[in-house]
Amino acid sequence: MMDQFIIEGGYPLSGTTVPGGNKNAAFPVLAACLLTEEPVIIRNVPDIQDVRTFRQLLKGIGVEVERQANHMYRLHARTITTSQPDPDVFGQIRGSLVLTGALLGRTGQAMVPAPGGDMIGRRRVDTHVQALQSLGATLKTNQVMHLHASRLQGADILLDEASVTGTENTVLAAVLARGTTIIRNAACEPHVQDLCNFLNLLGAQIEGVGSNVIVIHGVDRLTGGEFAIGPDYMEVGSLIGLGAVTGSKIRIQNAGVQHLRMTQMVLDRLGVELQIEGDDVVLPGEQLLTVNPDLGGVIPEIKDGPWPAFPPDLMSIAIVVATQSEGSVLFHEWMYESRLYFVDKLIRMGARVILCDPHRCLVQGPTRLHGEQVESPDIRAGMALLLAALCARGTSVISKVRQIDRGYERIEEKLRALGARIERVVGST
């Protein structure tokens, strides 16, 4: 039996909360420690299952990992004992892929199997391989991808898609390469920015941080340093959605508001009101949620995309908010063909949702949801179902909550501190 959440919904919440560190920044930032022989200190590391798995991978290849305080780690890649991470551990998380560029940059080779992660559709790695080959790596495939280079050479690279992990792998490999690397059509999400800023702190020469053209002047070595991972804007977006659907007054401190502009714009189309006070986000209670139609009264379309467009990982949250908003809205999730399949669980809870095809669904609200027994199919859908359960009438049971644990640190404790009626039932496995 797996862990479950038991939720009694229909009650407003209140209080102040602080988001954890960005898990999608933790992977590349921790991987970057491989590129220096000196110790580094990383603060605001989220204590979630995926990050614990990643730390296990680092230890397995010879990195000294010491927990110095809550959310703070000292890492020392004095020596790398192997360029082949444990395949069983590697396959548990998608974020393990960033070890490819880091290992190639440090040791000249990387032997990695297929990564794991959420089952939300095909997630190709061709972009990563093509970029690393442009830097001079050769590829052999058997049961693992074996990339090798006697010395990486800078290159002018056009990515065939703005892949986040592909960009991170290319940055990690190029930092110690000979010459200059230009990455065009680069991803520029906050976690990519965190990686580049951290590497620059260690002595890298990276220009264009936050843009889709990144220029990397290779250096001979990197030093040690100390860096704090930024707040998880996915968690912030989830908490905003939580406050909206439960009619709660919530303050989110240290929210990283510079990264929330598109999230605010999209949720505003669903009638969500929020206030920015310094680096805090304040949700007023008892919001009157109403969908804002496009000009001419046309049903609006909410579509995700690469940064700075609306983040794909917040589509599930926005869909739940739409179930509580007056009006109709079309959601177009074009990136992952299985992301929207969780809406059948919302329909069981009483939502009016039509799944048009694997990439689009039409939501008509508001509907009073009712408690139901559901399971979490992935991290973001699991959090969305948690929001639905908290605004629903009656009791809900969410199983497979370890999926939620992979992306949200002790979420039930944070929610209880805001007054949520939620309990974890620990399973036997």
N, C-alpha and C positions, 0 to 999 in steps of 0.2 A: 504493500500500500504506500502511495506517495503522499507527501505533505499536501494539506488542503487549507484553504481559507474559508472560514465561516463568517459571513457578513450579514448583519442586520441593517438594511438600507432605509432610506427615506428620512434621514436626520441631517440637518445642517451642521457644518463643522466651523471651527473658528480657531484662530491662533497664528503663531509665527513658525515658520519652518525654514530650513536651509538645505539646498540641493547638494548632492554629493559631487565628487569630481567626475569629469567626462570620461566614461569608460572607453569611448572610441579614441580618446587622446591617450589614455593610459597605455594601450598596446604599442603604438609607435614610439612613444616617449620612453617606455621601459626598454623597447628593442634598441633604441638609440644608444643605450649604455654600452652596447657591444662595440661601438666605434671608438671608445677611448679605453686606455689601460688604467686610467685614474678613476678613483671613486666618484660617484655622483649621489646626490640626495634628491629624492622626488617627494614632494608633499602633495596633499589632497588626492591621494590615490584611493579610489573607491574600493571598499571592502566587499566585493561581490564575487560570485562564484567564477565568472569568466576571468577576472583578474587573478584570482588565486590559481586557476589553471595555468595562466600565462606565466606566473612566477615559478610554478613547477617546471615549466618548459625551460625557463632561464637557468634554474639550478641544474637541470639535467645536462646542459651544455657547458657547465663550468662556472657560471656567474655566481658570485657570492651575494646573497640577498639577505639583508638583516633588517628586521622591523625595529625601528628606533622609537616610534611613538604611534599613536593611532593615526592611520592614513599617511604615515611617513616612513619611507624606506631608504636605506643606504644600499647601493648596488656597486659592485666592483668586478668588472670583467678583466681581471688581471691576466687570465689565460682562458682560452676557449678550448675545451677538451674534445669537442666533436662538432662537425658541421651538419650533423644529422639529428635533429630533435626526435624525441620519442614519438613514433608514429601514432601510438594509441592516444597519447595526450594531445598531440598536435591536431588530431581529427575531431577533438571535442568542441573547438571554437573557431570561428571564422577569422578572428583577430590574429591567430597564429601566423597567418600569411606574411605579416610584416617582418618576420624573422628572415625571410628569404633575402631581401635587400640588405639587411643588416649583416647577416652572415657572409654574403657575397662581398660586401664592402670590407669586412674585417679579415676574413680568412681566404677569400678568393674562390670560395665554393659554397654551395648550399644544396643539401639533399632533403627535399621536403615532399611529403605525401599530399593527398587532397585534404583541404581544410574542412572543418565542420561548420556549425552555425545553424541559424534558423532555416526551416524548410519553407521558404517564401518564394521559391522559383529558382531558375537557373542563375548562377552567379559566376560568370566566366572569369578565367585568369589569363586569357590570351593577351590582354593589354599589359599586364605585368611582365610577361615573358618577352614580348616584343620590345618593350622599353629596355629591359636588362640586356637583351641581345644587341640593341643599338649601342650600348655601352661597352660591348666587346665580349659578353658572356656567350658561351656555347651551351647548348641544351641537349641532354640525353634523357630519354624517358623510358622507364620500365615500370616498376611498381611505384617509383618515386620520380619526381622531377630533379634531375641533377644538373645544376648550373655551375659552370666553371669559368674562371678568367684568371690568367696569370697577372694581368694588371688592367683594371678598368680604365677606359679612355672617355673623356667627355664627348658629348654629341648633342646635336640639335634634334630634339625628339618631339614629334607630334603624336600625342596619345589619340587612339581611335575612339575613345570615350573618356569623359571626365571622371575616371575611376578614382575613388578616394584611396583605397588601399594600393592601387597601381601607382598613383602619384607618390604615396608615402614610400613604397618600395624603391621607386626610382630616386627619390631624394636621399634615402638611406644609402643606396649604392653609390651615388654620385659624389657625396660629400668628400670622400677620400680618393676619388678618381683623379687621374691626371687631366689637367685642362678644365675647360668650361663646359657645363651642361646647361642646355635650355630646354625646359619642359613646357610645351605649348598645349593648350586645352587641359591644363592642370586643374585638378580639384582644388577648391579653396575653402573647404569647410573649416569651422573653428578648430577641429582636431588636427587638420593639416597645418594650420597656423601655429598651434601649440608645438608641434614637432619642429617646424622650422625655427621658431623662436628659441626653443631649447637648444637646438644644434648651434645656432648663432651664439648662444650663451657659452657654449663649449669651445668656440673658436672657429666655427664654420663661417663661410662667406656666402650667404643666401640672400638674394634680392627678389623683390616682387612678392613678398609674403602677403597673402590675402588676395592676390590677383590670380588670373588664369594663365599667366606666363611667369614661371619661376626660373631664375638664373642662379646657377650654383657654380662658384669658382672653387675647384678642388683644392684642398689643403693637405699637408703632409700628416698632420696629427691633430687630435682634439684633446682638450684638457678636461678636468673635472669641473663640477659646479653644482648649484642647487636651483631647483625649479619647482614651481607650483602649477599643477594641472588646473585648467579653468573649470568653472561649474558646468554640469551636464545640462545643456539647454533642452535635451529631450525630457529629462526629469522636470525641468521648469515648465515646459509646455504641458506635460502631463498634470502637474499640480494646478496650472491655470485652468485646464479642462475640468479637473476635479472641483475646484471652487465654483466654476460656472454651473455645472450640472446639479450640484447639491445646494445651490443658493447660499454658499458659505462666504464668510469674510475671512480672508487668509492673506497674510503677508509672507512673501517669499524673499528672504534676505540673500544678498550676494548672488543675485540671479544672472549676472552677466548680460545686462540689458542691451549691450551693443550688438548682441547676436540674436535678438528677439524681434527685430523689426518685421520680418516677413511673417513670423508666427502671429504677431499682433495684428497685422493686416488681414490675414486669413480668418482668424478667430473673430475679428471685428465684423466680417461678412456674415458670421453666424450670430451676431448680436452680443458678443462677449465684450464687456467693458472692463478695462483694467487701467490702473494708474501707475505711472513710473515715478518713484521717489528716490532720487540718487541711483543706487544700484539695486534697489528693491522694487519688486512688483507687488502691488496691492490689489486684491480682488474685493470689490464691494459686495456685500451680501444681497440676496434676493434680487438677482438680475432678471430683467424681462428679456429673454432671449428671442430674437426675431431675425430670420434670414433676410439679409439685404439683397434684393434682386438686382440684376444688371439693368442697364438703361432700357427703358421700354417695358419693364416688368418681366424681363426674360429670366428663366431659372438660371441661377449662377452655377458656374463650374469651378470646382476646386481641384487643382492639378498639382502634383509634386514635381520635383526636378532637382538637378544639381544645384548646389549653393551658388547664389543666395536665394534660390527658389524655395518653396515650402518643403521642409524635410520629409522624405518618404516615411521615416519612423514616427512621424506625428499624424499620419493619415488616419490610423485607427482611432486615435484620441479625438480627432476632429469629427469623425463619423459618429461617435457616441454623443458629442456635443450637439450635432445636428439632429439627433433623435429627440432632443429636448428643446429645439428651437422651432418657432412658428414659421412654417413655410417649407419649400422644397429646394433641394440642392443636389447637384450631380457631382460625384467624386470620380476622378480619373487618376488611378494609380497605374501609370504606364511603365514603371520600372520593373516590377515584380509580379509575375502572373498568378501567384498564389497568396498574395498579401491579403486580399479581400475575402477569402473564403471563411474567415471567422464570423462574417455577418450573419450566418445561419444561426449562431448562438444568440445574437441580438434579437433576431426574429423570434426565437423561442421565448425570449424575455418580453416580447410584446412590441418590438420596434417595427415600424413600417419601412422596410428596406427592400428594394428590388435589385437583385444582382443581375445587371444587364449582360455582362460577359466577364471573363477573368480580370479585366482591368477597370471596370466601371460599375458603380452602383448608384441608385437614386434613393435618397432618404427624404421622407416626408414626416415632419414633426409638428407639434410635440406629441409624444405618446408617453403615457405613464407605464414605465417598465415594472415588471414583477419579478420576484425572486425565482431563481432557477438553478439547477445543477448543471455546470458547464466545466470544461477543462481548457487550460491555457495552451494554445497551439504554438505560440512563440512569445518572445519577450514583450513586444509592443502590443500585440493583440491581447495578451494576458493582462497588461496594465489597463487597456481599454475596457476589458470585461470587469475589472475591479472597479473602475469608475461607474460602469453601468450598474453594478451590484449596489454601490453606495447610494445611488440615487433611486434605486428601485424600491417598490413596496414589498416588504416581507424579507425572508431569509434566502440568501444565495450560498451555494457551495461551489467554490472554484478549486478544481484539482489540478495536478501537475504544476503547482506554483513554483517549483524549482526553476521553471522557465522564467518567471518574473524575477526570481532571485538573481538570475544571471545578469540582469541589467539594472536592478534597483536594490539599494542597500537597505536591508531590514525595513522594508516599506511598511509592514504592518505596525511597527513601533512608531514610525513617523506619523502614520495616519491616526493611531490611537492617541498620540499626543495632541492631535487636532480635534479629538472627540469622536473619532470613528469607532463604530462597534464592529470590530474585526478581531478574530482569533485564529491562530495557526494551530492546526491539528497535525502533529508530527507523525509521519508514516513509519513503517518498519523498515523501508528500504530507502 
